[in-house]
């Protein structure tokens, strides 16, 4: 993920299994370009044991990764009040 070329603004959607939701463990994620106004532009995705990314030359590249759950991100839209 760190080596991907990305726009300044992205959306990250976490994928949960309903059993792991209460434990705050994600099964995967989808990274979307938030600067693309006309359509959903997927930059990459992680799910189960695969990492899939857009490749400018051939379309899509897929890689095997370890099949592990990871902790969901917390407080990305935290309200800090008017202080």
mmCIF file of the N, C-alpha and C atoms, coordinates in Angstrom:
data_MODEL
# 
_entry.id   MODEL 
# 
loop_
_atom_site.group_PDB 
_atom_site.id 
_atom_site.type_symbol 
_atom_site.label_atom_id 
_atom_site.label_alt_id 
_atom_site.label_comp_id 
_atom_site.label_asym_id 
_atom_site.label_entity_id 
_atom_site.label_seq_id 
_atom_site.pdbx_PDB_ins_code 
_atom_site.Cartn_x 
_atom_site.Cartn_y 
_atom_site.Cartn_z 
_atom_site.occupancy 
_atom_site.B_iso_or_equiv 
_atom_site.pdbx_formal_charge 
_atom_site.auth_seq_id 
_atom_site.auth_comp_id 
_atom_site.auth_asym_id 
_atom_site.auth_atom_id 
_atom_site.pdbx_PDB_model_num 
ATOM 1   N N  . UNK A 1 1  ? 0.809   -1.201  0.000   1.00 0.00 ? 1  UNK A N  1 
ATOM 2   C CA . UNK A 1 1  ? 0.000   0.000   0.000   1.00 0.00 ? 1  UNK A CA 1 
ATOM 3   C C  . UNK A 1 1  ? 0.852   1.265   0.000   1.00 0.00 ? 1  UNK A C  1 
ATOM 4   N N  . UNK A 1 2  ? 1.960   1.231   0.729   1.00 0.00 ? 2  UNK A N  1 
ATOM 5   C CA . UNK A 1 2  ? 2.806   2.419   0.825   1.00 0.00 ? 2  UNK A CA 1 
ATOM 6   C C  . UNK A 1 2  ? 3.439   2.799   -0.498  1.00 0.00 ? 2  UNK A C  1 
ATOM 7   N N  . UNK A 1 3  ? 3.619   1.862   -1.407  1.00 0.00 ? 3  UNK A N  1 
ATOM 8   C CA . UNK A 1 3  ? 4.263   2.168   -2.680  1.00 0.00 ? 3  UNK A CA 1 
ATOM 9   C C  . UNK A 1 3  ? 3.270   2.588   -3.778  1.00 0.00 ? 3  UNK A C  1 
ATOM 10  N N  . UNK A 1 4  ? 1.972   2.582   -3.484  1.00 0.00 ? 4  UNK A N  1 
ATOM 11  C CA . UNK A 1 4  ? 0.973   2.972   -4.484  1.00 0.00 ? 4  UNK A CA 1 
ATOM 12  C C  . UNK A 1 4  ? 0.989   4.480   -4.708  1.00 0.00 ? 4  UNK A C  1 
ATOM 13  N N  . UNK A 1 5  ? 0.886   4.872   -5.956  1.00 0.00 ? 5  UNK A N  1 
ATOM 14  C CA . UNK A 1 5  ? 0.707   6.272   -6.297  1.00 0.00 ? 5  UNK A CA 1 
ATOM 15  C C  . UNK A 1 5  ? -0.768  6.601   -6.097  1.00 0.00 ? 5  UNK A C  1 
ATOM 16  N N  . UNK A 1 6  ? -1.056  7.605   -5.239  1.00 0.00 ? 6  UNK A N  1 
ATOM 17  C CA . UNK A 1 6  ? -2.448  7.920   -4.908  1.00 0.00 ? 6  UNK A CA 1 
ATOM 18  C C  . UNK A 1 6  ? -2.719  9.410   -5.066  1.00 0.00 ? 6  UNK A C  1 
ATOM 19  N N  . UNK A 1 7  ? -3.996  9.750   -5.306  1.00 0.00 ? 7  UNK A N  1 
ATOM 20  C CA . UNK A 1 7  ? -4.382  11.163  -5.328  1.00 0.00 ? 7  UNK A CA 1 
ATOM 21  C C  . UNK A 1 7  ? -4.357  11.732  -3.914  1.00 0.00 ? 7  UNK A C  1 
ATOM 22  N N  . UNK A 1 8  ? -4.554  13.035  -3.799  1.00 0.00 ? 8  UNK A N  1 
ATOM 23  C CA . UNK A 1 8  ? -4.517  13.675  -2.483  1.00 0.00 ? 8  UNK A CA 1 
ATOM 24  C C  . UNK A 1 8  ? -5.667  13.246  -1.578  1.00 0.00 ? 8  UNK A C  1 
ATOM 25  N N  . UNK A 1 9  ? -6.803  12.923  -2.150  1.00 0.00 ? 9  UNK A N  1 
ATOM 26  C CA . UNK A 1 9  ? -7.964  12.540  -1.351  1.00 0.00 ? 9  UNK A CA 1 
ATOM 27  C C  . UNK A 1 9  ? -8.434  11.152  -1.769  1.00 0.00 ? 9  UNK A C  1 
ATOM 28  N N  . UNK A 1 10 ? -8.606  10.290  -0.780  1.00 0.00 ? 10 UNK A N  1 
ATOM 29  C CA . UNK A 1 10 ? -9.080  8.927   -1.032  1.00 0.00 ? 10 UNK A CA 1 
ATOM 30  C C  . UNK A 1 10 ? -10.173 8.577   -0.031  1.00 0.00 ? 10 UNK A C  1 
ATOM 31  N N  . UNK A 1 11 ? -10.991 7.632   -0.401  1.00 0.00 ? 11 UNK A N  1 
ATOM 32  C CA . UNK A 1 11 ? -11.953 7.010   0.507   1.00 0.00 ? 11 UNK A CA 1 
ATOM 33  C C  . UNK A 1 11 ? -11.440 5.607   0.791   1.00 0.00 ? 11 UNK A C  1 
ATOM 34  N N  . UNK A 1 12 ? -11.482 5.193   2.037   1.00 0.00 ? 12 UNK A N  1 
ATOM 35  C CA . UNK A 1 12 ? -11.125 3.826   2.390   1.00 0.00 ? 12 UNK A CA 1 
ATOM 36  C C  . UNK A 1 12 ? -12.340 3.184   3.052   1.00 0.00 ? 12 UNK A C  1 
ATOM 37  N N  . UNK A 1 13 ? -12.779 2.089   2.477   1.00 0.00 ? 13 UNK A N  1 
ATOM 38  C CA . UNK A 1 13 ? -13.927 1.358   2.988   1.00 0.00 ? 13 UNK A CA 1 
ATOM 39  C C  . UNK A 1 13 ? -13.434 0.051   3.585   1.00 0.00 ? 13 UNK A C  1 
ATOM 40  N N  . UNK A 1 14 ? -13.770 -0.185  4.832   1.00 0.00 ? 14 UNK A N  1 
ATOM 41  C CA . UNK A 1 14 ? -13.360 -1.429  5.486   1.00 0.00 ? 14 UNK A CA 1 
ATOM 42  C C  . UNK A 1 14 ? -14.439 -2.494  5.281   1.00 0.00 ? 14 UNK A C  1 
ATOM 43  N N  . UNK A 1 15 ? -14.001 -3.738  5.132   1.00 0.00 ? 15 UNK A N  1 
ATOM 44  C CA . UNK A 1 15 ? -14.897 -4.867  4.930   1.00 0.00 ? 15 UNK A CA 1 
ATOM 45  C C  . UNK A 1 15 ? -14.866 -5.721  6.193   1.00 0.00 ? 15 UNK A C  1 
ATOM 46  N N  . UNK A 1 16 ? -16.061 -5.978  6.749   1.00 0.00 ? 16 UNK A N  1 
ATOM 47  C CA . UNK A 1 16 ? -16.171 -6.746  7.985   1.00 0.00 ? 16 UNK A CA 1 
ATOM 48  C C  . UNK A 1 16 ? -16.977 -8.013  7.771   1.00 0.00 ? 16 UNK A C  1 
ATOM 49  N N  . UNK A 1 17 ? -16.621 -9.045  8.483   1.00 0.00 ? 17 UNK A N  1 
ATOM 50  C CA . UNK A 1 17 ? -17.458 -10.217 8.675   1.00 0.00 ? 17 UNK A CA 1 
ATOM 51  C C  . UNK A 1 17 ? -18.320 -9.888  9.890   1.00 0.00 ? 17 UNK A C  1 
ATOM 52  N N  . UNK A 1 18 ? -19.585 -10.242 9.881   1.00 0.00 ? 18 UNK A N  1 
ATOM 53  C CA . UNK A 1 18 ? -20.445 -9.839  10.994  1.00 0.00 ? 18 UNK A CA 1 
ATOM 54  C C  . UNK A 1 18 ? -19.975 -10.404 12.334  1.00 0.00 ? 18 UNK A C  1 
ATOM 55  N N  . UNK A 1 19 ? -19.309 -11.553 12.349  1.00 0.00 ? 19 UNK A N  1 
ATOM 56  C CA . UNK A 1 19 ? -18.794 -12.109 13.606  1.00 0.00 ? 19 UNK A CA 1 
ATOM 57  C C  . UNK A 1 19 ? -17.635 -11.282 14.147  1.00 0.00 ? 19 UNK A C  1 
ATOM 58  N N  . UNK A 1 20 ? -16.824 -10.708 13.273  1.00 0.00 ? 20 UNK A N  1 
ATOM 59  C CA . UNK A 1 20 ? -15.649 -9.951  13.706  1.00 0.00 ? 20 UNK A CA 1 
ATOM 60  C C  . UNK A 1 20 ? -15.935 -8.456  13.896  1.00 0.00 ? 20 UNK A C  1 
ATOM 61  N N  . UNK A 1 21 ? -17.114 -7.992  13.486  1.00 0.00 ? 21 UNK A N  1 
ATOM 62  C CA . UNK A 1 21 ? -17.438 -6.575  13.596  1.00 0.00 ? 21 UNK A CA 1 
ATOM 63  C C  . UNK A 1 21 ? -17.349 -6.082  15.037  1.00 0.00 ? 21 UNK A C  1 
ATOM 64  N N  . UNK A 1 22 ? -17.898 -6.844  15.970  1.00 0.00 ? 22 UNK A N  1 
ATOM 65  C CA . UNK A 1 22 ? -17.873 -6.442  17.385  1.00 0.00 ? 22 UNK A CA 1 
ATOM 66  C C  . UNK A 1 22 ? -16.457 -6.436  17.957  1.00 0.00 ? 22 UNK A C  1 
ATOM 67  N N  . UNK A 1 23 ? -15.573 -7.226  17.368  1.00 0.00 ? 23 UNK A N  1 
ATOM 68  C CA . UNK A 1 23 ? -14.167 -7.245  17.800  1.00 0.00 ? 23 UNK A CA 1 
ATOM 69  C C  . UNK A 1 23 ? -13.333 -6.185  17.087  1.00 0.00 ? 23 UNK A C  1 
ATOM 70  N N  . UNK A 1 24 ? -13.987 -5.425  16.182  1.00 0.00 ? 24 UNK A N  1 
ATOM 71  C CA . UNK A 1 24 ? -13.330 -4.368  15.398  1.00 0.00 ? 24 UNK A CA 1 
ATOM 72  C C  . UNK A 1 24 ? -12.191 -4.906  14.540  1.00 0.00 ? 24 UNK A C  1 
ATOM 73  N N  . UNK A 1 25 ? -12.394 -6.102  13.976  1.00 0.00 ? 25 UNK A N  1 
ATOM 74  C CA . UNK A 1 25 ? -11.404 -6.722  13.101  1.00 0.00 ? 25 UNK A CA 1 
ATOM 75  C C  . UNK A 1 25 ? -11.924 -6.742  11.674  1.00 0.00 ? 25 UNK A C  1 
ATOM 76  N N  . UNK A 1 26 ? -11.180 -6.126  10.765  1.00 0.00 ? 26 UNK A N  1 
ATOM 77  C CA . UNK A 1 26 ? -11.543 -6.063  9.348   1.00 0.00 ? 26 UNK A CA 1 
ATOM 78  C C  . UNK A 1 26 ? -11.032 -7.284  8.608   1.00 0.00 ? 26 UNK A C  1 
ATOM 79  N N  . UNK A 1 27 ? -11.769 -7.678  7.578   1.00 0.00 ? 27 UNK A N  1 
ATOM 80  C CA . UNK A 1 27 ? -11.313 -8.735  6.671   1.00 0.00 ? 27 UNK A CA 1 
ATOM 81  C C  . UNK A 1 27 ? -10.629 -8.154  5.453   1.00 0.00 ? 27 UNK A C  1 
ATOM 82  N N  . UNK A 1 28 ? -10.910 -6.898  5.168   1.00 0.00 ? 28 UNK A N  1 
ATOM 83  C CA . UNK A 1 28 ? -10.330 -6.294  3.982   1.00 0.00 ? 28 UNK A CA 1 
ATOM 84  C C  . UNK A 1 28 ? -10.667 -4.826  3.894   1.00 0.00 ? 28 UNK A C  1 
ATOM 85  N N  . UNK A 1 29 ? -10.227 -4.212  2.792   1.00 0.00 ? 29 UNK A N  1 
ATOM 86  C CA . UNK A 1 29 ? -10.543 -2.814  2.550   1.00 0.00 ? 29 UNK A CA 1 
ATOM 87  C C  . UNK A 1 29 ? -10.512 -2.513  1.070   1.00 0.00 ? 29 UNK A C  1 
ATOM 88  N N  . UNK A 1 30 ? -11.189 -1.428  0.702   1.00 0.00 ? 30 UNK A N  1 
ATOM 89  C CA . UNK A 1 30 ? -11.215 -0.943  -0.673  1.00 0.00 ? 30 UNK A CA 1 
ATOM 90  C C  . UNK A 1 30 ? -10.775 0.513   -0.644  1.00 0.00 ? 30 UNK A C  1 
ATOM 91  N N  . UNK A 1 31 ? -9.854  0.882   -1.527  1.00 0.00 ? 31 UNK A N  1 
ATOM 92  C CA . UNK A 1 31 ? -9.358  2.250   -1.609  1.00 0.00 ? 31 UNK A CA 1 
ATOM 93  C C  . UNK A 1 31 ? -9.896  2.868   -2.900  1.00 0.00 ? 31 UNK A C  1 
ATOM 94  N N  . UNK A 1 32 ? -10.632 3.980   -2.752  1.00 0.00 ? 32 UNK A N  1 
ATOM 95  C CA . UNK A 1 32 ? -11.244 4.665   -3.895  1.00 0.00 ? 32 UNK A CA 1 
ATOM 96  C C  . UNK A 1 32 ? -10.657 6.060   -4.053  1.00 0.00 ? 32 UNK A C  1 
ATOM 97  N N  . UNK A 1 33 ? -10.564 6.516   -5.288  1.00 0.00 ? 33 UNK A N  1 
ATOM 98  C CA . UNK A 1 33 ? -10.116 7.874   -5.595  1.00 0.00 ? 33 UNK A CA 1 
ATOM 99  C C  . UNK A 1 33 ? -11.277 8.827   -5.333  1.00 0.00 ? 33 UNK A C  1 
ATOM 100 N N  . UNK A 1 34 ? -11.155 9.695   -4.319  1.00 0.00 ? 34 UNK A N  1 
ATOM 101 C CA . UNK A 1 34 ? -12.223 10.636  -3.979  1.00 0.00 ? 34 UNK A CA 1 
ATOM 102 C C  . UNK A 1 34 ? -12.218 11.851  -4.889  1.00 0.00 ? 34 UNK A C  1 
ATOM 103 N N  . UNK A 1 35 ? -11.217 11.993  -5.742  1.00 0.00 ? 35 UNK A N  1 
ATOM 104 C CA . UNK A 1 35 ? -11.148 13.144  -6.642  1.00 0.00 ? 35 UNK A CA 1 
ATOM 105 C C  . UNK A 1 35 ? -11.785 12.863  -7.996  1.00 0.00 ? 35 UNK A C  1 
ATOM 106 N N  . UNK A 1 36 ? -12.205 11.635  -8.238  1.00 0.00 ? 36 UNK A N  1 
ATOM 107 C CA . UNK A 1 36 ? -12.828 11.266  -9.518  1.00 0.00 ? 36 UNK A CA 1 
ATOM 108 C C  . UNK A 1 36 ? -14.331 11.560  -9.432  1.00 0.00 ? 36 UNK A C  1 
ATOM 109 N N  . UNK A 1 37 ? -14.815 12.598  -10.124 1.00 0.00 ? 37 UNK A N  1 
ATOM 110 C CA . UNK A 1 37 ? -16.207 13.020  -9.957  1.00 0.00 ? 37 UNK A CA 1 
ATOM 111 C C  . UNK A 1 37 ? -17.248 12.190  -10.711 1.00 0.00 ? 37 UNK A C  1 
ATOM 112 N N  . UNK A 1 38 ? -16.849 11.454  -11.738 1.00 0.00 ? 38 UNK A N  1 
ATOM 113 C CA . UNK A 1 38 ? -17.834 10.818  -12.606 1.00 0.00 ? 38 UNK A CA 1 
ATOM 114 C C  . UNK A 1 38 ? -18.102 9.345   -12.307 1.00 0.00 ? 38 UNK A C  1 
ATOM 115 N N  . UNK A 1 39 ? -17.188 8.676   -11.641 1.00 0.00 ? 39 UNK A N  1 
ATOM 116 C CA . UNK A 1 39 ? -17.377 7.249   -11.384 1.00 0.00 ? 39 UNK A CA 1 
ATOM 117 C C  . UNK A 1 39 ? -16.521 6.825   -10.206 1.00 0.00 ? 39 UNK A C  1 
ATOM 118 N N  . UNK A 1 40 ? -16.838 5.651   -9.654  1.00 0.00 ? 40 UNK A N  1 
ATOM 119 C CA . UNK A 1 40 ? -15.995 5.096   -8.605  1.00 0.00 ? 40 UNK A CA 1 
ATOM 120 C C  . UNK A 1 40 ? -14.706 4.599   -9.240  1.00 0.00 ? 40 UNK A C  1 
ATOM 121 N N  . UNK A 1 41 ? -13.608 5.099   -8.778  1.00 0.00 ? 41 UNK A N  1 
ATOM 122 C CA . UNK A 1 41 ? -12.314 4.712   -9.320  1.00 0.00 ? 41 UNK A CA 1 
ATOM 123 C C  . UNK A 1 41 ? -11.561 3.935   -8.242  1.00 0.00 ? 41 UNK A C  1 
ATOM 124 N N  . UNK A 1 42 ? -11.502 2.630   -8.383  1.00 0.00 ? 42 UNK A N  1 
ATOM 125 C CA . UNK A 1 42 ? -10.840 1.779   -7.394  1.00 0.00 ? 42 UNK A CA 1 
ATOM 126 C C  . UNK A 1 42 ? -9.333  1.836   -7.615  1.00 0.00 ? 42 UNK A C  1 
ATOM 127 N N  . UNK A 1 43 ? -8.616  2.197   -6.569  1.00 0.00 ? 43 UNK A N  1 
ATOM 128 C CA . UNK A 1 43 ? -7.151  2.226   -6.618  1.00 0.00 ? 43 UNK A CA 1 
ATOM 129 C C  . UNK A 1 43 ? -6.598  0.863   -6.235  1.00 0.00 ? 43 UNK A C  1 
ATOM 130 N N  . UNK A 1 44 ? -7.180  0.254   -5.219  1.00 0.00 ? 44 UNK A N  1 
ATOM 131 C CA . UNK A 1 44 ? -6.724  -1.056  -4.776  1.00 0.00 ? 44 UNK A CA 1 
ATOM 132 C C  . UNK A 1 44 ? -7.683  -1.643  -3.769  1.00 0.00 ? 44 UNK A C  1 
ATOM 133 N N  . UNK A 1 45 ? -7.498  -2.919  -3.470  1.00 0.00 ? 45 UNK A N  1 
ATOM 134 C CA . UNK A 1 45 ? -8.338  -3.609  -2.503  1.00 0.00 ? 45 UNK A CA 1 
ATOM 135 C C  . UNK A 1 45 ? -7.546  -4.731  -1.852  1.00 0.00 ? 45 UNK A C  1 
ATOM 136 N N  . UNK A 1 46 ? -7.857  -4.976  -0.594  1.00 0.00 ? 46 UNK A N  1 
ATOM 137 C CA . UNK A 1 46 ? -7.300  -6.106  0.148   1.00 0.00 ? 46 UNK A CA 1 
ATOM 138 C C  . UNK A 1 46 ? -8.485  -6.935  0.608   1.00 0.00 ? 46 UNK A C  1 
ATOM 139 N N  . UNK A 1 47 ? -8.451  -8.231  0.296   1.00 0.00 ? 47 UNK A N  1 
ATOM 140 C CA . UNK A 1 47 ? -9.512  -9.110  0.761   1.00 0.00 ? 47 UNK A CA 1 
ATOM 141 C C  . UNK A 1 47 ? -8.980  -10.526 0.873   1.00 0.00 ? 47 UNK A C  1 
ATOM 142 N N  . UNK A 1 48 ? -9.307  -11.141 2.015   1.00 0.00 ? 48 UNK A N  1 
ATOM 143 C CA . UNK A 1 48 ? -8.854  -12.486 2.346   1.00 0.00 ? 48 UNK A CA 1 
ATOM 144 C C  . UNK A 1 48 ? -7.340  -12.587 2.146   1.00 0.00 ? 48 UNK A C  1 
ATOM 145 N N  . UNK A 1 49 ? -6.880  -13.313 1.163   1.00 0.00 ? 49 UNK A N  1 
ATOM 146 C CA . UNK A 1 49 ? -5.425  -13.492 1.002   1.00 0.00 ? 49 UNK A CA 1 
ATOM 147 C C  . UNK A 1 49 ? -4.900  -12.816 -0.264  1.00 0.00 ? 49 UNK A C  1 
ATOM 148 N N  . UNK A 1 50 ? -5.587  -11.750 -0.728  1.00 0.00 ? 50 UNK A N  1 
ATOM 149 C CA . UNK A 1 50 ? -5.174  -11.077 -1.960  1.00 0.00 ? 50 UNK A CA 1 
ATOM 150 C C  . UNK A 1 50 ? -5.112  -9.564  -1.811  1.00 0.00 ? 50 UNK A C  1 
ATOM 151 N N  . UNK A 1 51 ? -4.167  -8.973  -2.506  1.00 0.00 ? 51 UNK A N  1 
ATOM 152 C CA . UNK A 1 51 ? -4.088  -7.526  -2.683  1.00 0.00 ? 51 UNK A CA 1 
ATOM 153 C C  . UNK A 1 51 ? -4.240  -7.281  -4.172  1.00 0.00 ? 51 UNK A C  1 
ATOM 154 N N  . UNK A 1 52 ? -5.209  -6.480  -4.553  1.00 0.00 ? 52 UNK A N  1 
ATOM 155 C CA . UNK A 1 52 ? -5.504  -6.210  -5.956  1.00 0.00 ? 52 UNK A CA 1 
ATOM 156 C C  . UNK A 1 52 ? -5.344  -4.712  -6.183  1.00 0.00 ? 52 UNK A C  1 
ATOM 157 N N  . UNK A 1 53 ? -4.637  -4.335  -7.245  1.00 0.00 ? 53 UNK A N  1 
ATOM 158 C CA . UNK A 1 53 ? -4.451  -2.912  -7.522  1.00 0.00 ? 53 UNK A CA 1 
ATOM 159 C C  . UNK A 1 53 ? -4.580  -2.641  -9.012  1.00 0.00 ? 53 UNK A C  1 
ATOM 160 N N  . UNK A 1 54 ? -4.905  -1.391  -9.299  1.00 0.00 ? 54 UNK A N  1 
ATOM 161 C CA . UNK A 1 54 ? -4.986  -0.964  -10.684 1.00 0.00 ? 54 UNK A CA 1 
ATOM 162 C C  . UNK A 1 54 ? -3.575  -0.819  -11.213 1.00 0.00 ? 54 UNK A C  1 
ATOM 163 N N  . UNK A 1 55 ? -3.364  -1.350  -12.405 1.00 0.00 ? 55 UNK A N  1 
ATOM 164 C CA . UNK A 1 55 ? -2.077  -1.266  -13.065 1.00 0.00 ? 55 UNK A CA 1 
ATOM 165 C C  . UNK A 1 55 ? -2.297  -0.543  -14.385 1.00 0.00 ? 55 UNK A C  1 
ATOM 166 N N  . UNK A 1 56 ? -1.633  0.573   -14.588 1.00 0.00 ? 56 UNK A N  1 
ATOM 167 C CA . UNK A 1 56 ? -1.866  1.378   -15.795 1.00 0.00 ? 56 UNK A CA 1 
ATOM 168 C C  . UNK A 1 56 ? -1.597  0.619   -17.088 1.00 0.00 ? 56 UNK A C  1 
ATOM 169 N N  . UNK A 1 57 ? -0.663  -0.317  -17.082 1.00 0.00 ? 57 UNK A N  1 
ATOM 170 C CA . UNK A 1 57 ? -0.301  -1.023  -18.314 1.00 0.00 ? 57 UNK A CA 1 
ATOM 171 C C  . UNK A 1 57 ? -1.241  -2.173  -18.636 1.00 0.00 ? 57 UNK A C  1 
ATOM 172 N N  . UNK A 1 58 ? -1.500  -3.030  -17.657 1.00 0.00 ? 58 UNK A N  1 
ATOM 173 C CA . UNK A 1 58 ? -2.265  -4.237  -17.961 1.00 0.00 ? 58 UNK A CA 1 
ATOM 174 C C  . UNK A 1 58 ? -3.646  -4.283  -17.316 1.00 0.00 ? 58 UNK A C  1 
ATOM 175 N N  . UNK A 1 59 ? -4.048  -3.237  -16.639 1.00 0.00 ? 59 UNK A N  1 
ATOM 176 C CA . UNK A 1 59 ? -5.371  -3.231  -16.036 1.00 0.00 ? 59 UNK A CA 1 
ATOM 177 C C  . UNK A 1 59 ? -5.355  -3.520  -14.559 1.00 0.00 ? 59 UNK A C  1 
ATOM 178 N N  . UNK A 1 60 ? -5.172  -4.782  -14.168 1.00 0.00 ? 60 UNK A N  1 
ATOM 179 C CA . UNK A 1 60 ? -5.238  -5.183  -12.765 1.00 0.00 ? 60 UNK A CA 1 
ATOM 180 C C  . UNK A 1 60 ? -4.083  -6.124  -12.437 1.00 0.00 ? 60 UNK A C  1 
ATOM 181 N N  . UNK A 1 61 ? -3.496  -5.911  -11.271 1.00 0.00 ? 61 UNK A N  1 
ATOM 182 C CA . UNK A 1 61 ? -2.473  -6.824  -10.752 1.00 0.00 ? 61 UNK A CA 1 
ATOM 183 C C  . UNK A 1 61 ? -2.968  -7.387  -9.424  1.00 0.00 ? 61 UNK A C  1 
ATOM 184 N N  . UNK A 1 62 ? -2.713  -8.658  -9.188  1.00 0.00 ? 62 UNK A N  1 
ATOM 185 C CA . UNK A 1 62 ? -3.120  -9.302  -7.936  1.00 0.00 ? 62 UNK A CA 1 
ATOM 186 C C  . UNK A 1 62 ? -1.909  -9.981  -7.308  1.00 0.00 ? 62 UNK A C  1 
ATOM 187 N N  . UNK A 1 63 ? -1.834  -9.894  -5.991  1.00 0.00 ? 63 UNK A N  1 
ATOM 188 C CA . UNK A 1 63 ? -0.729  -10.473 -5.233  1.00 0.00 ? 63 UNK A CA 1 
ATOM 189 C C  . UNK A 1 63 ? -1.277  -11.239 -4.041  1.00 0.00 ? 63 UNK A C  1 
ATOM 190 N N  . UNK A 1 64 ? -0.641  -12.328 -3.695  1.00 0.00 ? 64 UNK A N  1 
ATOM 191 C CA . UNK A 1 64 ? -0.997  -13.091 -2.496  1.00 0.00 ? 64 UNK A CA 1 
ATOM 192 C C  . UNK A 1 64 ? -0.378  -12.406 -1.287  1.00 0.00 ? 64 UNK A C  1 
ATOM 193 N N  . UNK A 1 65 ? -1.150  -12.322 -0.201  1.00 0.00 ? 65 UNK A N  1 
ATOM 194 C CA . UNK A 1 65 ? -0.655  -11.778 1.064   1.00 0.00 ? 65 UNK A CA 1 
ATOM 195 C C  . UNK A 1 65 ? -1.070  -12.721 2.182   1.00 0.00 ? 65 UNK A C  1 
ATOM 196 N N  . UNK A 1 66 ? -0.561  -12.482 3.389   1.00 0.00 ? 66 UNK A N  1 
ATOM 197 C CA . UNK A 1 66 ? -0.962  -13.335 4.507   1.00 0.00 ? 66 UNK A CA 1 
ATOM 198 C C  . UNK A 1 66 ? -2.435  -13.095 4.818   1.00 0.00 ? 66 UNK A C  1 
ATOM 199 N N  . UNK A 1 67 ? -3.115  -14.120 5.178   1.00 0.00 ? 67 UNK A N  1 
ATOM 200 C CA . UNK A 1 67 ? -4.541  -14.049 5.474   1.00 0.00 ? 67 UNK A CA 1 
ATOM 201 C C  . UNK A 1 67 ? -4.725  -13.727 6.948   1.00 0.00 ? 67 UNK A C  1 
ATOM 202 N N  . UNK A 1 68 ? -4.667  -12.447 7.288   1.00 0.00 ? 68 UNK A N  1 
ATOM 203 C CA . UNK A 1 68 ? -4.836  -12.073 8.681   1.00 0.00 ? 68 UNK A CA 1 
ATOM 204 C C  . UNK A 1 68 ? -5.815  -10.911 8.799   1.00 0.00 ? 68 UNK A C  1 
ATOM 205 N N  . UNK A 1 69 ? -6.559  -10.905 9.881   1.00 0.00 ? 69 UNK A N  1 
ATOM 206 C CA . UNK A 1 69 ? -7.464  -9.801  10.158  1.00 0.00 ? 69 UNK A CA 1 
ATOM 207 C C  . UNK A 1 69 ? -6.649  -8.630  10.691  1.00 0.00 ? 69 UNK A C  1 
ATOM 208 N N  . UNK A 1 70 ? -7.144  -7.425  10.508  1.00 0.00 ? 70 UNK A N  1 
ATOM 209 C CA . UNK A 1 70 ? -6.473  -6.274  11.082  1.00 0.00 ? 70 UNK A CA 1 
ATOM 210 C C  . UNK A 1 70 ? -7.502  -5.379  11.761  1.00 0.00 ? 70 UNK A C  1 
ATOM 211 N N  . UNK A 1 71 ? -7.034  -4.562  12.690  1.00 0.00 ? 71 UNK A N  1 
ATOM 212 C CA . UNK A 1 71 ? -7.915  -3.718  13.482  1.00 0.00 ? 71 UNK A CA 1 
ATOM 213 C C  . UNK A 1 71 ? -8.452  -2.561  12.642  1.00 0.00 ? 71 UNK A C  1 
ATOM 214 N N  . UNK A 1 72 ? -9.737  -2.293  12.791  1.00 0.00 ? 72 UNK A N  1 
ATOM 215 C CA . UNK A 1 72 ? -10.354 -1.199  12.042  1.00 0.00 ? 72 UNK A CA 1 
ATOM 216 C C  . UNK A 1 72 ? -9.839  0.150   12.536  1.00 0.00 ? 72 UNK A C  1 
ATOM 217 N N  . UNK A 1 73 ? -9.891  1.136   11.649  1.00 0.00 ? 73 UNK A N  1 
ATOM 218 C CA . UNK A 1 73 ? -9.457  2.479   11.991  1.00 0.00 ? 73 UNK A CA 1 
ATOM 219 C C  . UNK A 1 73 ? -10.524 3.140   12.858  1.00 0.00 ? 73 UNK A C  1 
ATOM 220 N N  . UNK A 1 74 ? -10.107 3.891   13.866  1.00 0.00 ? 74 UNK A N  1 
ATOM 221 C CA . UNK A 1 74 ? -11.039 4.483   14.815  1.00 0.00 ? 74 UNK A CA 1 
ATOM 222 C C  . UNK A 1 74 ? -10.915 6.006   14.808  1.00 0.00 ? 74 UNK A C  1 
ATOM 223 N N  . UNK A 1 75 ? -12.047 6.689   14.933  1.00 0.00 ? 75 UNK A N  1 
ATOM 224 C CA . UNK A 1 75 ? -12.119 8.148   15.119  1.00 0.00 ? 75 UNK A CA 1 
ATOM 225 C C  . UNK A 1 75 ? -11.643 8.967   13.932  1.00 0.00 ? 75 UNK A C  1 
ATOM 226 N N  . UNK A 1 76 ? -11.812 8.495   12.721  1.00 0.00 ? 76 UNK A N  1 
ATOM 227 C CA . UNK A 1 76 ? -11.396 9.310   11.576  1.00 0.00 ? 76 UNK A CA 1 
ATOM 228 C C  . UNK A 1 76 ? -12.322 10.496  11.347  1.00 0.00 ? 76 UNK A C  1 
ATOM 229 N N  . UNK A 1 77 ? -13.527 10.459  11.863  1.00 0.00 ? 77 UNK A N  1 
ATOM 230 C CA . UNK A 1 77 ? -14.457 11.575  11.726  1.00 0.00 ? 77 UNK A CA 1 
ATOM 231 C C  . UNK A 1 77 ? -14.802 12.159  13.096  1.00 0.00 ? 77 UNK A C  1 
ATOM 232 N N  . UNK A 1 78 ? -13.855 12.133  13.998  1.00 0.00 ? 78 UNK A N  1 
ATOM 233 C CA . UNK A 1 78 ? -14.077 12.593  15.363  1.00 0.00 ? 78 UNK A CA 1 
ATOM 234 C C  . UNK A 1 78 ? -14.431 14.085  15.389  1.00 0.00 ? 78 UNK A C  1 
ATOM 235 N N  . UNK A 1 79 ? -15.448 14.415  16.168  1.00 0.00 ? 79 UNK A N  1 
ATOM 236 C CA . UNK A 1 79 ? -15.884 15.797  16.319  1.00 0.00 ? 79 UNK A CA 1 
ATOM 237 C C  . UNK A 1 79 ? -15.136 16.422  17.497  1.00 0.00 ? 79 UNK A C  1 
ATOM 238 N N  . UNK A 1 80 ? -14.482 17.533  17.253  1.00 0.00 ? 80 UNK A N  1 
ATOM 239 C CA . UNK A 1 80 ? -13.696 18.195  18.298  1.00 0.00 ? 80 UNK A CA 1 
ATOM 240 C C  . UNK A 1 80 ? -14.433 19.366  18.935  1.00 0.00 ? 80 UNK A C  1 
ATOM 241 N N  . UNK A 1 81 ? -15.625 19.693  18.484  1.00 0.00 ? 81 UNK A N  1 
ATOM 242 C CA . UNK A 1 81 ? -16.419 20.762  19.089  1.00 0.00 ? 81 UNK A CA 1 
ATOM 243 C C  . UNK A 1 81 ? -15.982 22.137  18.642  1.00 0.00 ? 81 UNK A C  1 
ATOM 244 N N  . UNK A 1 82 ? -16.588 23.138  19.230  1.00 0.00 ? 82 UNK A N  1 
ATOM 245 C CA . UNK A 1 82 ? -16.348 24.519  18.849  1.00 0.00 ? 82 UNK A CA 1 
ATOM 246 C C  . UNK A 1 82 ? -15.361 25.215  19.777  1.00 0.00 ? 82 UNK A C  1 
ATOM 247 N N  . UNK A 1 83 ? -14.571 24.488  20.502  1.00 0.00 ? 83 UNK A N  1 
ATOM 248 C CA . UNK A 1 83 ? -13.637 25.072  21.488  1.00 0.00 ? 83 UNK A CA 1 
ATOM 249 C C  . UNK A 1 83 ? -12.505 25.795  20.819  1.00 0.00 ? 83 UNK A C  1 
# 
